[in-house]
Amino acid sequence: MPEMSATARWFVGRTNGPLYRRFVRRWLLQSLKLPAGPAILEIGSGSGDLGLLVHELFRPSRLVETDHDPAQVTATRASFVRALGRVPPEVAVEQADALSLSYPDRSFDAAFAFLVLHHLGGHFGRKAHESFERGLSELDRLLKPGGQLVYLELVQLGTIRRFLQARGYVAVARHRTLGLLERAIWRKPG
Ligand SMILES: C[S@@+](CC[C@H](N)C(=O)[O-])C[C@H]1O[C@@H](n2cnc3c(N)ncnc32)[C@H](O)[C@@H]1O
């Protein structure tokens, strides 16, 4: 079973939460409009910091937090317990590979992929392109018509844009930080 390195896990667990609470919070509040009680999926939930933020901001009727690394699944669960005293009934924290998810087509109003697409399949270079497309195909399959894909990513930004535009997605918000890190929201047609 593939796992994050201990160093990467340490880094992600300590830095992303504060950054997300400070910067991503404001961006999501301004830019992401969802129906009341949305169904939301997160892939590569890691420390669970983004999931907690999404839970607080959007009050989902269903929030599915997934990661393929069992240690990260435990970390996500622990974050909910620390912050809320439990994993609330509308939240499911599950071990799952983002390249092959078992949820039915058109299940979610929004899907979050923060700093995870470049991990899919563990590939860099030529194979990264295929992994990106496989991961994006899964998210496309799982989003309802009009659903929104929200991501933070550093690499293969052109691959992501071309994939989504070819399927009729429209960019709702796209920003680059330091010319490198893209945060974006795309709406699926329908
Ligand atoms: C850099 S961390 C980002 C974690 C979190 N999204 C954040 O922004 O703080 C990448 C996460 O993706 C997970 N991951 C990598 N490949 C995956 C896959 N194929 N399926 C599901 N999760 C995966 C890792 O276990 C890790 O928790």
The ligand as an ORCA input file, in Angstrom:
! r2SCAN-3c Opt
* xyz 0 1
  C       0.569     16.579      0.114
  S      -0.645     15.643      0.952
  C      -2.001     16.795      0.962
  C      -2.977     16.511      2.050
  C      -4.151     17.477      2.136
  N      -4.978     17.412      0.928
  C      -3.675     18.880      2.349
  O      -3.767     19.677      1.426
  O      -3.194     19.159      3.449
  C      -1.163     14.459     -0.242
  C      -2.156     13.459      0.291
  O      -2.644     12.674     -0.798
  C      -2.699     11.318     -0.406
  N      -2.657     10.493     -1.612
  C      -1.609     10.292     -2.439
  N      -1.950      9.462     -3.443
  C      -3.248      9.136     -3.251
  C      -4.170      8.291     -3.933
  N      -3.814      7.616     -5.034
  N      -5.417      8.181     -3.448
  C      -5.784      8.858     -2.320
  N      -4.951      9.652     -1.621
  C      -3.704      9.794     -2.073
  C      -1.494     11.168      0.537
  O      -1.621     10.028      1.368
  C      -1.557     12.480      1.291
  O      -2.359     12.407      2.441
*
